[in-house]
Amino acid sequence: MFVVKNNPIITEILIALGALLLFIPFLGGVHLFDWDEINFAESAREMILTGEYLTVQIDFVPFWQKPPLFVWMQVLSMKIFGINEFAARFPNVICGMLTLVVLFRTGRRIYDAEFGWIWVLSYIGSLLPFLYFKSGIIDPWFNLFIFTALLNMVFFLEAERGKKRWQNLVLSAVLLGLANLTKGPVSILLFGLTIAIFWFLHKFRLKILWSEILAFILILIVVGGLWFIIQIAIGNFQIIADFFHYQVQLLKTKDSGHGGFLFYHFVILLAGVFPVSVFALKGFRRSYYDSNLQKRFKRWMIILFWVVLILFSLVKTKIVHYSSLCYFPLSFLGAFVIYKIILNRIKNYRWLNIIYAVLGCIIGIGFMVTPVLASNIDWLLDLGFFQDPFAQANISSDVHWTGYEGLIGLMFILGIIASLILLKRNKKQAYIVMFLNVTLFLNLMLFFTAGKIEGYSQRALIDFCKERQGEDCYVSTLGMKSYAHLYYAAKPVPVNENAQDLGWLLQGNIDKPAFFILRSKTLENFQAQYPELRLLYEKNGFSFCRRPPPEPVGK
């Protein structure tokens, strides 16, 4: 691995620059995806329009599901780059850059610079961890704040009494407070459970004083609770009450139809964090020939992994990014196994290579056959693969595939074969090829197929909304949840209080045209209920309707 001798700072700068080169290309090449990406970007846009920076809003009414820190980051980015997809996603580019530096620095501190590099490559060379830094969702920053808070707590507990120990304690509390300002108190729950389990396994012996616990809590309250206190002080207590009620409901019920089976996140992590997840399977075993610090750090990572995985497996709402904090410990355990294999301290188990090859080939073959299937949609529909009318209309979208896109999957499989052949000659080079192969695959996939995938899902909706930009009209959805009409139609600050009332838009004395977006399968029912709805056209499972303003009396 490349390390500037005796100058890790320069190495970290090179890692940061490399991260920018990886994450910036194609960042704004595809529209933001409903719901999460558009949700946060719209909140940032509305902050800029209204100048109301203390309260998160959606459709210009308070939005109580998330605190404001990530939205503030997007506001700053939009002030620099404009209100667009690139600006909405750019904060996560910075997060990715910092994450890789943190991984290298931590790996170097626990083992050495070579381990730091392996951890960086295994993280960035796995599927979902890479993609998250090219997104506009909240979780990369949320995860980084929790992870670095835990890191500083670990180093605080390892340090002797003195100034450095207090620095770690303060940093841990500040970072946990920032996590709370990013997504809410689930950060404190995850952090607290991890500490509690480690404490239990160590027979309730931790080097911490009551004065240090008190200081940690006070700092956490000041940093993590200040926004909540301000909201209450300015009379927005109901927002805070609704926020905490929503957090509890997420644990108990399926939100917005996001359900799943008990082992949902096990499957997501194995396939989504490929290939490092495969090698992590061996990393849960007991360590030998490591220092006490290395053994304890590995235990911290295993505890964090199981806390996150078990908690979100029990939670009724199942969404892919809920378990994304597992990427840190999972990539550490995978990097640990690879590091030991390179040093010949762990056997290069054949079963690991078989799982890696089989799972990788399944992914590669999936992308090879995608253009073929996409070109034979009628055949798939005849076989009854898509029963829902909306799904049938989506999959029948007019998206052009050349057929050459399948070569991306073939190249991916060839990269897997090359890495397996190299394992017999040079293990270090083999693992570098393994992770670079994934990175290349993801970049090619984003460049050549992301736009096509969007063509099946939301492009018709977004194109219609963009056509309404600057038009003196109302745009709303009907019978479906979306934020696209707010962001891509660039809804202005309402001047008519009735404009927020869907019933008024459908039946009231509107002063300008109102456009409605609905799923085609619901069109007949809504037209029967609201006969003034006039269908403009249907596309990709969506119906686009217009209701004109009433004719003036006397005409």
Secondary structure, DSSP 8 states (H G I E B T S, - for coil): ----TT-HHHHHHHHHHHHHHHHSTTTTSS---TTHHHHHHHHHHHHHHH---SS-EETTEE--SS-SHHHHHHHHHHHHH-SSHHHHHHHHHHHHHHHHHHHHHHHHHHT-HHHHHHHHHHHHTSHHHHHHTTS--SHHHHHHHHHHHHHHHHHHHHS-SSHHHHHHHHHHHHHHHHHHHHH-THHHHHHHHHHHHHHHHTTT-----HHHHHHHHHHHHHHHHHHHHHHHHTT-HHHHHHHHHHHHHHHHS-GGG----TTHHHHHHHHHTTTHHHHHHHHTS---S--HHHHHHHHHHHHHHHHHHHHHHHSS---GGGGGGGHHHHHHHHHHHHHHHHTTSS---HHHHHHHHHHHHHHHHHHHHHHHHHTTHHHHHHTTS--SHHHHHHHTS-----STTHHHHHHHHHHHHHHHHHTTT-HHHHHHHHHHHHHHHHHHHHHHHHHHHHHHHTHHHHHHHHHTTT-SSEEEESSS--SHHHHHTT----SSGGGG-HHHHHHS--SS-EEEEEEGGGHHHHHHH-TT-EEEEEETTEEEEEE-----TT-
